[in-house]
Amino acid sequence: MSEVLIADDSEFMRNLLREILEEDHQIVGEVENGVEAVEVYKEEVPDLVMMDIVMPIRDGIEATDEIKSTDPEAT
């Protein structure tokens, strides 16, 4: 079972994604901004990150770039 991190500023979307994914995947975190996404990624190192692009504090592109710079195996 793969581990998934959900990053979206919309609680509705986080809940929807969790409902869709939790049957076949383990949800290791649900966060609402890019800063939290990077923090949880570093702690959990999930197999997949479902990342929204437009989020407060740090957007999904910036968060993805930071994740990729700290984990060379992240693609």
Secondary structure, DSSP 8 states (H G I E B T S, - for coil): -EEEEEE-S-HHHHHHHHHHHTTTEEEEEEESSHHHHHHHHHHH--SEEEE-SS-SSS-HHHHHHHHHHH-TT--
